[in-house]
Amino acid sequence: MRMAKSAYLTDNAFTEQNIVCYDHSDVISNGYKVRNPLRFPAPLMVFQLSIISLTSLIIGVGLKPLGQPILVAQVLGGIFFGPSALGRSEVLRETIFPPRSVMALETAATFGVFFNLFAIGVECDSKRMFRPGKKAVIIGISVLFSSLISNMGMATLMQSFITMDPPLAKALPVIAISQCIVGFPNVCSLLKEMQMLNTDQGRLATTSAMFCDVIGFTMGAVGFIKLQVEKEHSIPRKMGSGLSPLILVIFTIYFVRPAIKKTLKQRPDGKPVGENYFVCILIIVLTYIFAAETIGQHFLFGALLLGMAIPEGPPLGAALINKLHYPIGKLLYPVFLTTSGLKTDVFTIHFKSLWVISLLVLFSVIIKIAVMIIITRFTGLTVHDSVIVGLMLNSKGICDVVFFNLWRISEALTDEHFAVVIIISVILVMVIITPLLKYLLGSIEQQSPTKRRTLQHSKPDTELRILVCVHHLQSVPTMVNLLEASNATEQSPIGVIGLVLIELVGRAAPLLITHNHTQGEIPEDASISLQIINALRQYELAYETCVTLQPFTDITHFDLMHEDICRLSLDQNATFLILPFHKHWEIDGSIGTSSRAIQNINSKVIKKAPCSLGILVDRGILKGSMAILNNQKGYHVAVIYIGGPDDAESLAYGARLARHPNVSVTLIRFLMFGYDNARERKVDNNLIEAVRYENSMNENFIYEERVTRDGVGLSASLRSLEDRFDLIVVGRHHEESPLLVGLGEWSECPELGVIGDFLASPDVGIIASVLVVQQQRVRGKLLNKAAKPVVVNNQDGGPYPEINNHNNNGMSTPTTVSNDHPRWEITIDRAN
């Protein structure tokens, strides 16, 4: 005879009223031909998890064009299957979410919650939580306590002047307290999903939310201790209930965290964290959760406490986050949000409860924004930015849903009030604030800089500010060589802004670290930046009278890295921005590594850069990386000029390089055979003549003109450069010309432009590094119009009567032209 066990479940599968018996001996069915698999726990749970994930995904895709976060889709997915929609059908309810499945589903959801909160604790930077900036402290204290006092006052007034039933009157203070929550997980999740973490407002909001969590976490723990002490009657038990959480915290800080750090130090450098570390941490997590429940605290206390004890970032924190991301973040955690929606029954809501709670929630939202506006005098924010930060601090998420579920279980909230706060406080508030945030931040981004930040328009006797971005240590030598070649002098110094870019892994909030000579402790995953910065400091010391260095380290998501690059270049008043190419060469000429993420970063920066920029294709390993300062053979640079603002910018940079005594510059101008436009010719001629005149006495400056008929002749001429140069400088964009026909059809890297992509291709055989230059765009438009250069087919006269030595059999014939500038060569393509 089969035994049966009883479980206390709800009328709609989620209240504690009915007793349901189920067969404990059958967990897995023998297939649908024998019996219905949905009558057995394991197949039923698999089906439930699948349909929950699929429904949330479909709703999320539908809401994405509206800019709604995934949280809304996951809660709506539960409401869709709950008694508010499909759950009203008894057949569907008994088939998909029968009462006998609730215990298993709730258990899975609980595992999702505490492991998700453990992951949040791992991602939190405990040092930033307890040592926030002045602005974060002011905002955190002002918003939290002002909201608490105002909301409780509003709830008291509503209880006094509005006639309501006792359950609603009892629920109002609880709801008022819930609206004071400024949860870091809520704010961080929303801003990460909306790609606003790296904005100035986003950084301030996340830091303020961290500080609010410290206060809220402490107040919550004290509240639980107070409840446990009140339940006990003997003095020893009261002392035990009060001191046990404190003992657990002290044990974690002074024993567990140091033990984990010591264990990690014994691991060989560079070796990934082994599986044993991961298994041990999971066991400790479960132990902490059990310990928290044993001492009278909620299990979330243990999960968060241990998570914050794990060192964030690589190696352990990042490994844990990577392993927990999909099974917890994408499967079990959404189950918790969905089950919260399953408990929501809109048909139990009365109109009075709806408008009373809605009024209180709306009042709380307005109070947080109003407080942010009031304290602008102390924060230094504009009213516009204060409204944005206030909206961010109104974010709803896991913290709110967890507390609503706890209060529902403790009967502080009825099913009716639970449904109202889920719909109004979580869903409706998020639906409103997300488009508002996009609109307000979008209006800031549209205010593009109108000031010219180009090399071409910079005064020669002013400081040149260059922002150098570095991902890897191996790209530093070529980058430093380029900086040395830029010819820093006391009359025209160079200000280098060094930005080391590191992917954010195992952390919740991004970091932008400002380094100085008295730099203190930095995160372990940023230690590589010290080597890069030390190399840049050597360049600064070599030119200490005319070079200054401002180093930064940016630890953020690849998807948001371009925002920090553009913002820093704007804040630091950079004129030129240098980005590393996403491919690295091996010493044998093959491509060693390639990063699609870095390529995407470069493409995004190209669209939003507030100054001129260059993408450096580093092939220094193929020619050696001897410093220019000590290089007696010189540094050979070719500047390719076809026409257009980007070529004008590369010409301006080449002119600066030509002033360096150890740098020889060859300006190669490509002309189209048989094409004439005097107006366009004049623009290019004036630019080139100015550079030639400046270098008329410079023996290291050579000017060449190469006349070609089409793209075939141009590509052949470019291939002939081979290994003559250490660096080739070329503009990214060129105006349409028959010279470029056919060259862009097989483009692999469109961010380099047609010529840049051709020169960077490993099939061409060029071993020189390539710098692809783009002139600053103001509101997406070019600053000037530099037309394509031309030459007429006139062998007897015209603008180039000196051209002679015709040879129809060869591709081209170099001819020296005698004029005031002795180093001038013309090459004519006579093919076809």
N, C-alpha and C positions, 0 to 999 in steps of 0.2 A: 504494500500500500504506500502510495506516495505521500510524503509529508508536505505540509503547507505552512507558509510563514505569513504573518500579517504586517501590513505597512499602513501608516496613517497618511492619507492623501486628501486631495480637495475635491469639491464638487466638479470643478472644471479641470481636475487633475492637479491643482496646485493650491488647495486649501486643506487644512487639517480637520476633516470631518468624517470621511468615510473610511471603513476598514476593508481593504482589498486583499484577497488571498491569491497567491500565485504558486505555481509548481516550481520548487527550487531545484529539482533534479534535471530539468531540461533547460539547457543554455543555448545549444545550437541545434537547429532542425536537421533533418535528414534529406532536405530538398523539397521543392514545392510539389513533386509528384506524390510524396508521402503525406506531408502536412504543410499548411501555410507557414512559411518562414517568419512572417511578421508576428506570429504568436509566441515567438521565442526571443529572449532578451538580446542576445548578441546580434542576430540579423536585424532586429528592430532598431537597435542603437546605430548600427552601420547605416541603415536606411535614413534614420533621423538626422545623423550628422551630415550625410550626403545632401539631403534635401534642404537642410538649414543653410549649408554653405552655398549651394547652387542658387537658392532664392535670394540670399543676401548679395551674391555676386550680380545677379540679374538686376535687382533693385539699385545696386550701387552704380552699375553701368548706365541705367536710366537717369539717375540723379547727377551723374558726373557733369553733364553739360550745364547743369544749374549750379555747379560749384559746391555741392553738398558733400560733407565728409562721410566716410564709410560707416561711422557710428550710427548715423541716422538710418542708413540702409539696413544695418544689422538689427536694430530695434524694431524697425518697421517690418522686417521679415518675421520676427516673433509675433507681432500684432496681427500679421496676415494669417498666421496659422492658429492664433489664439481665438478666444470666444468673441472677439470683435469682428471676425470675418469667417474664415473657413471652419473655425472651431465651433461655430454655432450649429453646424451640421453634425448630428450625433454619429452618423456613419463615418464621416471623415475623422472626427475626433477619436473614435474608438479604433480606427485603423492606423492613423499616423501617430497620434500622441495619446495612447490609452493610459489610464491611471496607473496601470502596473509598471509602466516604463519611467515614471517620474523620478523614482529614487535613483535609478542608474543615470538618468540624464542630468539630474541635479548634482550628483557626485562628479560626473565628468565636468560640469560647469564649474564646480568648486575647485577642482584641480586646475582648471584653466585660469581661474581668478588668482589663486595664490602663487602659481608659477609665473603668471604675468606680472604680478606685483613684485615678486622676487626679481624678475628681469628689470623692472623699472628701478628697483633699488640698486641693482648692479650698474645701470647706466647713469645713475645720479652721481654727480661730483660732490662728495661729502664736504670737501674743503670749501667749495663755492657756497654750499648750503649754510655753513656756519661762519663764513667770512665773506658775505656779500658786500657789494659796494654801497656807498652812502645813499645813492638814489634808490636802490632796491630796498634798503631798510626803510626809508621814508615811505615809499609806495606800499610795501608789504604791511607795515604797521597801520598806516592811514586807511588803506582799503579794507583790511580785515576787521579792525575794531570799529571803524565808522559803519561798515555794513552790519556788523553784529548789533551795535547799539541802535541803529536806525531801524533795522528789520524787526528786532524785538519790540521796539517802541511802536512800530506800525502794527505788529500782530496784537499788541495789547489794546491799542485804540480800536482795531477792528472787532476784537472780542467785546469791547465795552459798548460800541455804538451800532453794531450790526447783529441782528437777531439770527442766531444759527444754532444747529443742533450740537449737543455735547461732543460727539466724535470730531466734528470739524473744529470746534473751539480747542480741543485737546491737540489736534494736529497742527494748528497754526504756528505755535512756538517751534515745533520740530522742523516745519518747512522753512521758517524764518532762519533757523540756524543753518539748514542745509544750503541756503542761498548765500551764506557768507563764505562757503568753501572756495578757495582759490587753489585748485589742485594742480601741481606741476605736471602730473601725467596728462591731465586734460589739456592744458595749454600747449605742452610740448607735442602731443599727438596731433592736435589741430594744426599747429603752425608747420609741423613737418609735412603733413599731408598737403597743405596749401603752399608749401615751399616759401614760407615766411620766416623760418628760423634764423636766417642770416641777416634779416633786416635789423636796423638799429632798434626799432620798436619791438621786434621779436626777441632780441637778446635781452632787452630790459624786462620784458614781460616774463620770460622764462626764469631769469634770475630772481625777480620779485616773487614769482610763484614758488620757487625753491625755498625762499625765506619764509613765506607763508606756511609752507608745509612743515617747516621746523616747529613753528608755533602751534599749528593745528595738530601735528603728530604728538607733541608734548601734552597739549590740552586733552586730546583723546585718550592718551595713556593714563593721565591723571583721573579722567572721568571713569574709566574702567576700574582703576584702583579704588576709587571712592565707592563704586557700586559693590565691589567685592568686600570691602571693609565693612560696609553697612549690613551685608548679609551674615557676616560672622558675629558670634556672640562672645567668644572668649578672647582675651587680650593677646595671647600668643598667636592665635589664628589671624587676628586683625593685623598684627605686626608682620606675620608671614605674607599675607595678601598684599600689604603695602610695600614690603621690601623686596619680594621676589622679582618683580619686573626690573627694579633698579639693579639687582644683582645680575640678572641676565644681560642687561645693557653693559655693565662694567666688565663682565666676563667676555662679552663679544669684543669690546674695544681693546682690552688689555691682554687678551689671550688668543681669541680666534683670529682676528685680523693680523696681528704680528706673526702667528703661526703660519697663516696662508702666505704672507709675504716671504717668510724665511724659506718655506718650501719652494716657492717659485724661484728664489735666488739660486737654489741648488740645481735648478734645471739648466742644461747647457744652453748657452746663448744661441739664439736663432732657431732653436728646435721648437716645433709647435707643441702645444699642450697635449699630453697623452690622454687616452680614454679613461685611464684610472683616475685622473684629476676630476674629470667630468662626473664619473660615477660617485666618487666620494662627496662631491659637492651636492649632488642630488640627495644622497643619504642624509647629509647634514641639514639640508632644507627640510626634509620630512621630520627630522628630529627636532628642529627648531619650532616647527609648526605644532608638533605634539607638546613641546615644552610650553609654548605660549598658551595653549588651551589648558594645560595642567595648572598653570599659575593664575588662571582666571582672566587672561587677556584674550582678545580675539586672535584667530590664527593669522590674520593679516599682519599683526604686530610682529610675529616671528619671521614671516616671509620678508617684510620690508627691512627689518633690523639686520638679518643675515645678508640680504642683498647689498645694503649699504656698507657692509664689512668687506665685501669682495672688492679688490682693487679694480677700478674701472679701466676700460681700454685694454689693449693687448698686454700680455698674452692671454690671461685667464678670462677677464671680463668679455673681451671680444669673442673668444671661443664659445663661452656660455651663451651669449646673445645669438650667435650664428646657429647654434644647435637648438635653441628653444624657439627660434623665430617661426618656423613653419608649423611644427606640431602644436605649439601653444598659441602663438600669435595669430595664426591663420585658421586653426581648427577649434581648439577647446575654448579659448577666450571668446570668440564670437558666439559659442554656444551659451555662455553666460548672458550675454546681451540679448540673445534670442529668447532664452527662457524668461528673461525679464519682460520681454514683449508678450510672451505667452500668458503671463499673469495679468496682462492689462485688458480689462473689459470695459470698453467705452459705453456700453449700455447700462452700466451701474452708476454713471456720472449724473448728478443732478445739476441743474443750471446754477443754483446758488453756490455750490461748492466750486464749480468751474470758474465763475467770475471772481469769487473771493480769493481763491488761490492764484488765479491769473493776475489779479491786481497786486498781490504781494510779490510775485515773481517779477513783474514789470517794475515795481518800485525798487526792488533789489538791483536790477540791471541798471536802472537810471542812477541809483546812488553810487555805484562803483564808478560810472563814467563821470558823475558830478564831482566826486572826491578827487579823481585824477585831474580835472580841470582846476579845482580849487588849489591844489598843491603845486601848480605849475611854477609858482614863485620859488619853490624849494628844489624842484627837479630840473628846472631850466628847459623844460619841454614847451613846445608851442601847443596851442589849444588843439590844433589838428592832430598832432602826435599823441596828445593826452587822450583824445577820444579813441584813437586806434588802440593804445595800450589798454584803455578801459574796456573796450570790446574784447580784446584778447583775454583779459582776466575774467571775463564772463563765460569763458569756454566751459562746456559741460562734457562729462565723459565718465570714465570708469569709477572715479571717486564718488560722484553723485549716485550712480546706479547701485554701487555697493551699499552706500548708506541708506538709500531708499529701501533696499531689500532687507537690511538689518532692522530698520524701523518697522517694516511690514511684519517681519517675523515676531518682533517684540510687541506687536499690536499698537504701536504708537501711530501707525498709519493703517487705515482700513483699505480694503481692496479698491474702493471708490477713490480715495485720496491718492493711493498709489498710482492708479491709472491717470489721474489728473497731472500729478507731478512728472510722470514719465512723458506724457504727451506735451505738456506746456513747458516744464522746466528743462527737459532734455531735448526733445525733438524740435519744438517750436523756436526755442531760443537759438539753437544751432542753425536752424533754417534761416533765421533772420540775420544773425551776426556774420555768417560766412560771406554772403554777397556784399554786405556793408564793408567788411574788411578788404575784400578785393577791390571795391570801388575806391575807397579812401587811399589805399596804398597805390592803386593804379594812377590816381591823380598826381601822386608824388613822382612816380616814375616817368610820367609824361613831361615833367619839367626838365628836359634835357639841357645840359650846359650849352650856352651860346658862346662862351669864350673860346677863342682859338687856342688849341693846345697841339700845335704841330711843329715839326722841325723846320719846315719851309718858312713859317712866319715868325719863328723865334729870333730874337735879337742876338747877334753873335757874342755880345759881351755880357750876357746874362747866364745864370745857372741853368744847366740842363738837368732836369730831374727825370731819372729813368727808373721805372718799376720793373724789377727782374723777378720773374716767377721761376721757381725751381721745384721739381718733383723728386729728382734722384741725385745722388752725389756724383755720379759719373758725368752729368752734364755741366758740372761747375767749371772745369778748366776752359772749355770753349766759351762759356758765358763770361768768365773773367777776361779771357783774351779779347772778347768783343768790347767789354767795358774799357780795357786798356787802350784799345785802338780808337775809342771815342775821343781821345785826346783831351783829358782834363788839364786845364791850366788855371793859373790864378786869375786871369782875366775872364775865362769862361769855365768855371768849376762845374763838377758833376755831383749831383746829389743822388745817391743810389738808395732806392727803397727795396730792400731784399725781402721777398715773400716766399717762405717755404710752405709748400702745399702738401698736406697729409690727409688721407681719407679718414673720416670719422667712423670708427668701428668700436662698438661696445660702450658708447656714450650716448646720452640722450640729447644734450645741448652742445652746439658747436663752441669752439674756443678760438679767439683771436688773441695771440700772445704777443705783447710788445717786449722785445728784448733790450737790455741795456748792459753796461759793463758790470753792474752789480746784480746780475740776474740770479734769482733764487732758484728754488726747486721747480722743475718743469715736469709735465707728465712723461711717463716712460715712453709712450709712443711718439713723443716729440723729440726724443734724444738725438735722432739723426739730424735734426735741424741745427744742433749746435755745431756739428762738423761742417755743415754747409755755411753757416754764418761765420765760423772761424776762417774759412777760405775767403769769404768776402771781406773780412776784417784785414786779412793780409794785403789785399788790394788797397784798402783804405789807408793802411800804414805806409805802403809804398808811395802813395800820393797824398800824404797827410795834409799838405797845405792847400790842396785843391779838390779833395774828395771827402764827402761825408756819407756815412752809412746809417740807415735807419732799418734795422732788421725786425721782421715779424714772422710769426708762425701761425698758419691758419689750419685748424683741424675741423673739418666740416665734411658734409656729404658731397660726393662728386656732383650731384644734381644741382647743388646750391653754390658750388665753389666760384662760379663765374660772377655771382653777385658780390662776393667779398673782393674779388680782384678789381671789378669796376668801381666799387665803392671806395676801396683804398686808394686807387689811382686818382679818383676825384678828390678825396679828402687830403691827399698828400700833394696835390697840384702837379701830378706827373705830366710830362710832355710826351714821353715815349714809353711804351709798355712792351716788354719782351716776353714772349711765351715759348715754352719748349715744345718741340714737335712730339707727336705721340709715338714715334718709332725711334729705336736705338739700334745703332750698327755694331756688329762685332768686328774684330780686328781683321777677319778674312773678307770683309765687304758684305757679308750677309746680314739680314735684319735679325737682331737678337730678340728683342721684345717689342710688342706693340700693344698699346692700351686704347681701346675704343672709348673708354670713359674720358681720357685726356683729350681725345679728338673732339668729343662732344663739348667739353669745356671750352676749347679753342673756338669752336664754331659759335658758341653762345657769346663769348667775349667779343668776337668780331662784330656782332650785331649791336652790342650795347656799350662798347668801349668809349669812354669820354675823352680819349686822346688818341694820337696816332699809335700804331702798334706794329710789332714785327713778330713773326713766328720763325724761330731758329731751328733749322734742320741741322742737327749736330753730327758732323762726320769727323770730328777732331781726332777720334781714335785711329782713323785711317791715315792721317798725316802727322800724328804726334801732336802734343799739346804744349809745346815750349812757350813760355811766357814771352810776350812781345817786349817787355821791359829788358830782357836779357837776350833777345834773339838778334844775332848779328846779321842773319840772312834776310831779315825783313818779313813783313806780313803782306801778302799780295791779295788785293781785293779787286773784284770786277763789279762794276755797276752797270746793269743792263737797262737801257732806256728805249722804250717803244713809244710811249705817249700816254698821258692820262695823269690825274692828280696823284695816284699812288706812285707812279714812276717819278713824278716831281718830288715826292717826299723821299723816295730812295736816293734821288740825286742830291737832295739837301743833306742827307745823312752821309752819303759818300763824300761830299765836299768837306764835311767835318773830319772824316777819317783821313782825308788827304793831308790834313795839317799835321798829323803825327809824323815825326821824323823817321820812324821805322816802318811806316806803312806806305806801300805804293798802290795807287789806285788807277785802274784802267776803266775809263768810261766808254762803253760800247753802245753806240746808237744804231738801232736797226731801222732802215728806211725801206719803203715799198717802191719797187722799180715801176716807173711809168705813172705815178700818181702825183698830182699837184693840187694843193690848196694853199694859197699864199697866206690866208688869214690863220689857218691852223699851223702852218710852218713857222709863222712869226712868233707864236706863243712858245713853241718848243725851242726855237733858235735863241730867243731872249734868255730862257732859263739856262740853256747850255753855255751860251756865250758868257754869261755872268760867272759861271763856275770856271770856265776856261781862262777868263781874264784874271780871276783870283789866283789861279795856279799857273800863270804864264811863266813864272820863274821857278816853278817846282819841278825838279827833274824826276820826281817819283810819280808824276801825273801824266797819263797817256790818254789821248782821245782817239777813238776809232769809230769810223762809220762803215756799216756793213749793209749793202743794198741787196735785197732779196726779192724774189718775185712772188713767193707763196709760202705756205706753212712748211712745205718740204724743205725749201731752202733755209728757212729759219731754224728748223730742227737740226739740220745738218751743221749749220753754223754754231748752234749751241753745243752740239756734241764735240765740236773741235776745241772747246775750252779745256776739256779733259782735266789734266792735273796741273794746269798753269797757275791756279789760284788757290788760296786758303779759304777764301770766303767770296760768295757771289751774292750781291744785293740786287733784288728785283721787286718791282711793284706787284701787288696782288691782282689788281683789276686793270684791264686795258680796254679802251674803247674798241668797238667792233672794227675789225680790219681783216682783209683777205690774208694777211700774214698769219693770223691765228686759226684759220680754217683747218679743221682736221686735228688740231693738237688737243682739243678738249674732249674728243669723242671717247677716249679711254681713260678719263680722269679718275683717279682713285681717291684723291684728297682734294675735294673742291674748296676747302678752306684756304688752300695755297694759291688758288687761281690757276690759269692755264699754264703759264710759263713756270711758276713755282712748282707745280705738280710734275711737270716734265723734268725739271732739274733734280727734284727729289726722288725720282724713280730709280730704283736700283738697276734697271735695265739700260739706262743711258750710259753708265760707266763713269760718271763724274764723281770724284772723291772729295771735292771741296764742300765745306759747309755752306748752307744757303739761308739767307735772311730774307723772308718775304714780308714786304712792308705795305701797310695800309694807312692812308692818311685819315685823320679824324673826320668822322661824319657828324654833322650837326643836324639833329632831328632826321637822320636817315639820308641827308643830302650831302653831296660833295661841296667842298669849300671853294673850289675853282675849277675851271675847265681848261685842261691842258690837252690839246688835240694831238692826233697821231702825226708823227713826223713823215715827211714825204721827200721825194726826189723825182725830177722829170727825166724822161728818156731823151736826153739832148746831148749827143756826143760832140757836137760842134760848138756849143756855147751854152748859155743858160747859167743857172746858179752854180754849177760845178764844172766849169770849162776845163779844169785841170785834169779831169779823169781821162786816162788814156790806157795804153798797153792792153788793147782788147784781145781777148782769148776766148773764142766761142767754144772750145773743147773743154775747158775747165769749168768747175763750178763757180769759182770766184777768183778774183785777182787783186791782191793787195797792192795799193799804190800810195806812195808818200806824197803829200801835198805840201808845197813850200808856202808858208805864210808866216805871220808873226808868232805863231805857236808851233814850235819845232816838233812836238810829239803828236802828230796827227796822221792817222791812217784811214784809208777808205777801202772797203772790200765790196766788189760788185758781183752779184749772182748772175751769171750769164747762161744758166741752164735754160733749156726749152727755147 
